Amino acid sequence: MLRRHARTACTALVAAGLMLAGLQAGSATAAPPPRPHDTGAAAPGQGQEAGVRSAAEALGAGSARPELLRALERDLGLTPAQARARLANEAEAGATAAGLRQALGTAFAGAWVDGAEAGRLTVATTRAADAAAIRAAGAEARLVTRGLADLERARASLDRAATAATPVRYVDVRANLLVMEEVRPGAGARLLADTGVRRDLVRVVGASAAPRPLYDIRGGDAYYMGGGGRCSVGFAVTRGTTQGFATAGHCGRAGTSTSGYNQVAQGSFQGSVFPGNDMAWVATNANWTATPYVKGSGGANTQVTGSVLQPVGASVCRSGSTTGWHCGTIQQHNTSVTYPEGTISGVTRTTVCAEPGDSGGAYISGSQAQGVTSGGSGNCSSGGTTFFQPLNPLLQNYGLTLKTTGTDPGPGPGPGEPEPGGTWAAGKVYAAGAVVTYGGASYRCLQGHQARTGWEPPVVPALWQRV
């Protein structure tokens, strides 16, 4: 937690033609967008359904501001062309990995991207017969012995008995192992003995420092708690006519008053969960207006256009009121962290640095909101590891709507045309695997996100698969 005190987070893919954008080596050119329920991609004018959008188009990968691209160039050592190609490739890779996860079922063992441009997607499976479908989707196949679900169950067993001596536990999908960090030699072995988790499933590594909170309405701006301390705004949100922002739960409890970066009265915490999760939201008074931006490099606005969680290996940038704008990559999802105050689960581990006061601040990949800063270790001088609370569960828990803008959402119904019937609804948070109806057809969600106009199931196959 990073709070700063005032005194000082199937064997064949149905759409086997979901080829990744620009994943050919050295290419920064996106491949044609996939068709929604077909077995091959077609360029506009060659059979593609009108209005269907590729993942890169739907997620606004091509509309990244220069400040975001410069930060990626600085922190990941990229050229301008590589930074642009990486954002497009990550969007397409996330869509393809999500489709393969649904198709492979219990044999799925994880997915990740590699390369400066994120130009190589690897999908792991425990079933050799899946390799052809994985390659047909444009990814590399990795045959492993352990399914992701099996490793996650082992992690959950460790979580129930973990203490601050074994503060971090996560599945390393590249190694097909569960990793546990220990701050004292022997602590990991004792936890394994206490829980009965098999030793061959786990790699125990030493940790030089335990994670800590980084306590301290544009994402990344500072705010101050009435009881003392400073944190950072995550993302601007609304609930009905009420405006506010998402932030970390450890920053304050329900009822805690806040003032803004300028020390002007701002609002109060309406809900907070910590430990367990690390999520909260603040409702602001009429003097504050929610904006669809995060404070980027040099103070420039970075637009927020959605909340699609990106895959392991994808680039991600963080905005905080202490250290500003820094970028890195996503290392593992669904990580468990034990702070002195208790254990939180379901957070994402990253290589992005942070320091006290950055807690609650925004993590964003391209223009897609990822989560709010929870905690970490290290600093922005020597480097570090940080964790963010994913945003979609926070939005769902409190019934919030993310403030978005910046890209054309695409065509909706024309003048005089009725809205298609069904259970899909803009503003609702959908988890991967959720099934909705729209226009008389059923669709399964591939990537968790908050729905918005222009992301209707038939036109965004990166998010929805017809069933």
Secondary structure, DSSP 8 states (H G I E B T S, - for coil): -EEB-TT----S-TTTT---TT-STT--S------TTSSS---TTTT--TT---HHHHTTGGG--HHHHHHHHHHHT--HHHHHHHHHHHHHHHHHHHHHHHHHGGGEEEEEEESTT--EEEEEES-GGGHHHHHHTT-EEEE-SS-HHHHHHHHHHHHHH--TTS-EEEEETTTTEEEEEESSTTHHHHHHHHHT--GGGEEEEE-SS--EEEE---BT-EEEETTS-EEE--EEEEETTEEEEEE-GGG--TT-EEE-TTS-EEEEEEEEE-SBS-EEEEEE-TT----SEEE-GGG-EEE--B-----BT-EEEEEETTTEEEEEEEEEEEEEEEETTEEEEEEEEES----TT-TT-EEEETTEEEEEEEEEEEETTTEEEEEEEEHHHHHHHHT-EE---SS-------TT-----BS--TT-EE-TT-EEEETTEEEEESS-EE--TT--GGG-TTTEEE-
